Amino acid sequence: MLGLGIHKRLITREKLAKEVGKRIREIREKKGISLRQFELHENSIGRGRMSEFEDGTRLPSLHNLYKIAEILGVKVSEIIKD
């Protein structure tokens, strides 16, 4: 049943924030970008807020996901993939 399959895939906001944050950190570190370097980028997000995103204590808005993806040189889909 379609409805049951969708229900099984539901994820809590907290779990989503943790997964997205982990992925952002992985990509940033793989590219060798420090939080300080990230913060210095034009149109960036501050270190404190980025730490909240990466720690999973705050879920980035769609607008911030696009900013993060642009700075990291990836597509938003790479950040939110399963």
C-alpha positions as CSV (number, residue, x, y, z in Angstrom):
1,M,0.0,0.0,0.0
2,L,1.3,3.4,-0.9
3,G,0.2,5.0,2.3
4,L,2.0,2.5,4.5
5,G,5.2,2.8,2.5
6,I,5.2,6.6,2.9
7,H,4.5,6.2,6.7
8,K,7.5,4.0,7.1
9,R,9.8,6.6,5.5
10,L,8.7,9.5,7.8
11,I,11.6,11.0,9.7
12,T,11.6,13.2,12.7
13,R,12.8,16.8,12.4
14,E,15.5,16.1,14.9
15,K,16.8,13.0,13.0
16,L,16.7,15.0,9.8
17,A,18.7,17.8,11.3
18,K,21.3,15.3,12.5
19,E,21.6,13.6,9.1
20,V,21.8,16.9,7.2
21,G,24.3,18.3,9.6
22,K,26.5,15.3,9.4
23,R,26.4,15.4,5.6
24,I,27.3,19.2,5.5
25,R,30.3,18.5,7.8
26,E,31.4,15.5,5.8
27,I,31.4,17.5,2.5
28,R,33.0,20.6,4.1
29,E,35.8,18.6,5.7
30,K,36.3,16.5,2.5
31,K,36.9,19.8,0.6
32,G,39.3,21.0,3.3
33,I,37.3,24.0,4.2
34,S,37.4,25.2,7.9
35,L,34.5,26.8,9.5
36,R,36.5,30.0,9.6
37,Q,37.2,29.8,5.8
38,F,33.5,29.1,5.3
39,E,32.5,32.1,7.3
40,L,34.8,34.4,5.3
41,H,33.1,33.5,2.0
42,E,30.9,36.2,0.6
43,N,27.2,35.6,1.3
44,S,28.1,33.1,4.0
45,I,26.6,31.9,7.3
46,G,28.4,32.6,10.6
47,R,30.4,29.9,12.4
48,G,28.0,29.7,15.3
49,R,25.1,29.0,13.0
50,M,27.1,26.6,10.9
51,S,28.1,24.7,14.1
52,E,24.4,24.4,15.0
53,F,23.6,23.0,11.6
54,E,26.6,20.6,11.6
55,D,25.8,19.4,15.2
56,G,22.2,18.8,14.2
57,T,20.8,21.1,16.8
58,R,19.3,23.3,14.1
59,L,17.8,22.4,10.7
60,P,18.9,24.8,8.0
61,S,16.2,26.5,6.0
62,L,16.0,25.9,2.3
63,H,17.5,29.3,1.7
64,N,20.5,28.4,3.9
65,L,20.8,25.0,2.3
66,Y,21.2,26.7,-1.1
67,K,23.8,29.1,0.4
68,I,25.8,26.2,2.0
69,A,25.6,24.2,-1.3
70,E,26.9,27.1,-3.3
71,I,29.8,27.7,-1.0
72,L,30.7,24.0,-0.9
73,G,30.4,23.7,-4.7
74,V,27.7,21.0,-4.6
75,K,24.0,20.6,-5.4
76,V,21.5,20.8,-2.5
77,S,20.5,17.2,-3.5
78,E,24.0,16.1,-2.5
79,I,23.5,17.4,1.0
80,I,20.0,15.9,1.6
81,K,20.5,12.6,-0.2
82,D,19.7,9.3,1.6
